[in-house]
């Protein structure tokens, strides 16, 4: 986890060409994040007799 944090900080601070090019190429395909909202389907109520 510490190595990943160091990589992120390095990328943000240095802005190397390789990661900028990769980001520009991949953004239209995968983007930065994905959010999906869903609702539980409402089933008809069955009355017990």
C-alpha positions as CSV (number, residue, x, y, z in Angstrom):
1,X,0.0,0.0,0.0
2,X,2.8,2.4,0.8
3,X,4.4,1.8,-2.6
4,X,1.1,2.5,-4.4
5,X,0.8,5.8,-2.4
6,X,4.4,6.8,-3.4
7,X,3.6,6.0,-7.1
8,X,0.4,8.2,-6.9
9,X,2.3,11.1,-5.3
10,X,5.1,10.8,-7.8
11,X,2.6,10.8,-10.7
12,X,0.8,13.8,-9.4
13,X,3.9,15.8,-8.7
14,X,6.1,14.9,-11.7
15,X,3.4,14.4,-14.4
16,X,5.5,12.1,-16.5
17,X,4.8,11.8,-20.2
18,X,4.1,8.1,-20.1
19,X,1.3,8.4,-17.6
20,X,-0.2,11.5,-19.3
21,X,-0.3,9.7,-22.7
22,X,-1.7,6.5,-21.1
23,X,-4.4,8.5,-19.3
24,X,-5.4,10.4,-22.5
25,X,-5.6,7.1,-24.4
26,X,-7.6,5.2,-21.8
27,X,-10.0,7.9,-20.6
28,X,-12.5,7.4,-23.4
29,X,-12.4,3.7,-22.8
30,X,-12.5,3.2,-19.1
31,X,-12.8,6.7,-17.6
32,X,-11.9,7.6,-14.0
33,X,-14.9,6.1,-12.1
34,X,-18.1,4.3,-12.6
35,X,-21.3,4.7,-10.5
36,X,-24.3,2.5,-10.9
37,X,-27.6,3.1,-9.1
38,X,-30.2,0.4,-8.8
39,X,-33.5,-0.2,-7.2
40,X,-35.0,-3.3,-5.8
41,X,-37.9,-4.5,-8.0
42,X,-41.3,-4.3,-6.4
43,X,-43.1,-7.6,-6.5
44,X,-46.8,-7.9,-6.2
45,X,-48.0,-8.5,-2.6
46,X,-49.5,-11.9,-1.9
47,X,-52.2,-11.9,0.8
48,X,-52.1,-14.9,3.1
49,X,-55.5,-16.5,3.6
